[in-house]
Amino acid sequence: MRAALALCILPLAAEPSGEEIYKNRCSGCHEQASPRIPHRDSLRKMTSARILRSLDFGAMMTIAYTMNRAERQAVSQYLGQPGGNDAPRAEAYCKDRRAPLPARPRHSWNGWSPASDNARYQPDGGIGVADVSKLELKWAFVFDGDVNSFAQPSVIGNTLFTGSVSGAVYALHARTGCVHWYFQANGPVRTAIRIVDGAALFADQTGWVYSVDAATGTLRWKRRIEDHDATRLTGAPAVWKGVAYFPVASWEETRALSSAYPCCTFRGSVAAVRIADGGDVWKTYFVDEPKPTGITRAGTQRLGPSGAGVWSTPTLDEKRGLLYVTTGDNYSAPNTGTSDAVIALRLRDGKIEWVRQTFRGDVYNSACGPGLPNCPEEKGPDYDFGSSTILAGDLLLAGQKSGMVYALDPAAGGRIVWERRVGKGSLVGGVQWGMASDGKQVYAAVADTGMTRNTGARPDDLRRFLLDPKTGGGITALRIRDGEARWHKPGTPCEPPRAGCSPAQSAAVTAIPGVVFSGSMDGHMRAYASEDGKLLWDFDTVREFQGVNGPTGHGGSIDGPGAVVVNGMVYITSGYARFGGMSGNVLLAFAPR
């Protein structure tokens, strides 16, 4: 039962012993009798890997934010039985355990976007406008034991590659869903996987990057590209001339919930490494080394500057020899000119060519919501850029959580050519994970999630936020040359209203000729006509699915990755409950009937 993973932790200063961490943080909940909170005796029957998975990205992820990785590992090992994550069942494997990799695949979606411009546009996906209404489920793959699914698949020929919350990376047959191989990473793998020179490149949520043989799943090399304990690697790498460019982000701002935590020291960056062996090429940070800046009212040291993490895949501009990245907010003062910005780096050495900041003074961390001591005086709106830029001819397009879409001139230092509001914007508003463009229009879906903070009236309800089932969402088509709105479709309220349901459209958008796909936190994937926004197809993923790999799973909120369209198939990841949405654990494959 998933409810059995609903651990409960009470905040206290970190201790190195798993037993002490349990006594001081966990026993207050897990030593009582509650139908929704498992007793310690039940936890003792689980593997330590399963408990850790719950703390990392399961039922306990919002409560475990203030714990560092070592603490989570320690308490998991203290409570759980020895053992790792389970391998796929024998019947789940393909007859051929070697994944076929054509040298020049006719069909592919390699990484975050089919092309390095990050337009998320598939010009020849094998599906036309007339086919979309005929899409039906062909198979479902269940991430057994997970309660979230958040990785976007990549497809090369007939092989699909995907990561998972458990850290298992799979190579599946794209037509049937059978398993060629799987590889176990050190932590959860959210990044899309990039295939280059026979290697599968990806990163995990603990700061490690990997090169795995794409045909066999054998490790070639792995290394940690950032030592900060709160490192979170979410964006797939960009690739150019034997070098992989990994974006580096963090969840340190959530550590600030603990008033005893000295906030903050993480610095966002891009790390360029050699594909052949993982060796360093260059690394560029976006804030200076943090220094003491004062004391909080709780008596804890403040440090800064910090933040400006890079959440998304960098955009490649070979013509100008540049790499474009977008950054998040500062976590602590002082504010910097590189937060909430679009930044151009030289490919050859990582030197910053220009910076275009779109919102200054955005200094924010998670202590600001409940008004805790680590909240900085600036208390910014948390208007990160969470999505990649799109290189559309001579313009660079960027969508922000503020609800704004910008067109920049990369040849003129990122000068803003036009800007348009497409959403209200908020901490969980505006453009979250990605727009799409067909070269004529850019399609921007917005979250604008309605939520209230959970006041804890029920001690066994571990959600930090409660979602408004009627507020949020919407998608707008803008003409690229001048930003004029061509059409807009509002979000669709949840019917019936239910817990964890929101009309927010925070997932990345995908476009094919004549069609735009946009997922929602209500669990629906919808397809719109790119000409006028007419609804062409609507599939509700919030249901039970029998996995081709054996176990039964369930769909949930669609957030983060968008649809992947390739070779006459549409692939959808369902079940990301990060902001109080509906959990799930499936990858779904569709084709026209």
Steps between C-alpha positions, in 0.01 A plus 500: 500500500634848412357632827753282678774736381346805665781556748478798734793709616514768765760775441814504709867572442681236299673207677742254338340188647200339329368388838526853642338650192210258537456570872511877461320548168285196430389322815240763590292377208613143442463381858128581503210299364356660186341339194682751274846498661690170505635388833872442540439124488359539148799708390732229628358262239586728209836522326714803577495579127121527502499728806767721341293517182206629705719767658655603168192524280216311658234560762755659732684732262334822624568414865860388444612823330700616802696174515821468305579190296719342769222535759241344271733211424581451867140478620406278205778256584408504868134420433509281192617159396814465287434492128475721197225575255341201332605407148229463233317168497640233272196513272550876450819456295523492122641192334791712383661659805712726279326824401508561124665832412508594131800714403270745321149458640216615277292584804613647830428730793841532659506680836273785604413604145536341156749775405756710686285814458277362780184583301341168601370477143492165321473572125456136398355303788297262285172646630286755316213720607246241383670229709488678834133432574567130438776466760450206735707333769737231372689416818582624849826456690474513879782630718434240767523629858527866397233752594615765252614498139680803362748403228448578132592211268736518203449282194764391249360277226310226681665550839359720776714620792357633825597568859291466816454612860670184625812583298440210262572588137334281239547423132163379367379386160311806380224298334432245774644632828707189573829558685834470322702603806485707815769688694490613863619856565593644840190717521174588324541566125276774366705623204414400147771267370729614220645238266830589332779284360340184638478644852193585706571822692288600799516637855339422833354711779807471722756666272631199303524482122534174307606353170349157439538280192171562322485150354578299815450727803860451611654790689772684310568770758331703771601801703357765728510841333390701804590427861228702671275261691179662376590471131214398274566422132176529304593612149634274225842596364558686177764339278754652258824367351574235760394710800189468718370813675313414821283759679527504880212592733417442866228457758697682770228765524279236665768434764433852621180367660723395787577810706828337604622475139760762394343623176634486236813387314400329173614662174329424169729402215556320173761222491658404166648149497658279235260236374782249455613482863309759708803723539464871571492748214371804691252602768330837534326615820234771497554647847816574696623299798258551791613691807344567842244781472338512843302306760133397488259570786550133594872562544606313185770619261382647168718450191483632146480547212346169402262335253463583130469130423449370147201265485472436127693378198735762349424618146772468237581776249772363273484803271611735777696245702277559801309303758186657651378419851228634727540543874290493814474734797754583768445308825661760725621859484665674332302482178707461186468604137510138388183370670172473303704555186585375154877456472717438193821301551778437252504135405878475487582627848180581693568872518183705545431695181190686621228493769140614469327511837122529477418538871741651750496452875337155502651366824283219633512169684242264648515667841310796352167319466451429874702810600793314660830667602696400188275701269706789355384859544444533124249212502479479122217339298707193393476574127753241381559406144429126514488445124754505219526781251390432141722614213253606229695641206655827614298517821543330834171424680471460877199432723508583872305413814403866513254426217709689244638380168800687357659517156868596519751592231803278562710708260439815705592390850159347568308822435128448560319525165153441642334370814148368560309390806339156467422430867466656843826357628589386852722262695318221314376707209584611149708289264649217704680230300496593134340655196495368143537668162438403139703793370198725440335494841613425853258309725512590868298306759482640852460349844357789708417233754249594766607370839481561870753389760394194699458621857535149640149460638551127441842384624495202263450722190858559390427726201662844523242654267135449412413559135206700367321272249359793304791747472791497258609383159461636151700498177578788263640511146721803430625609158878489518581806294312744724351310796140553395259251661340284231277298730453407864326208669432518875565216741237233559370484861506158666167323472418377752721707736727263694812497715824546311327615181584831333448637148855641505690432176855502635635214286714576196316552172568294185419591139470308174371639168148626568480374861609610849505261799465633855472298821329612819515431871147360468665201328371583152710522186329721244576568135406835344494616137796734457298718263217597735534304827209265430509195729584191292561231763474460877620201702462470878796308643363487857405136497647158564724339237626147459870525422656301219780434750261325741394729788189716512548876516305823501513833319492838671591862442698586187771746593858554386557301181276538199384260232761333279392435141708273278449234235120501519490476880425743783661437841372659821637485855223524762515538878705795627358619833773751591269792586213313661379336180397141438771235523551233236762272353442432129645563157227477235539432127234597243455450127213558255255211483 
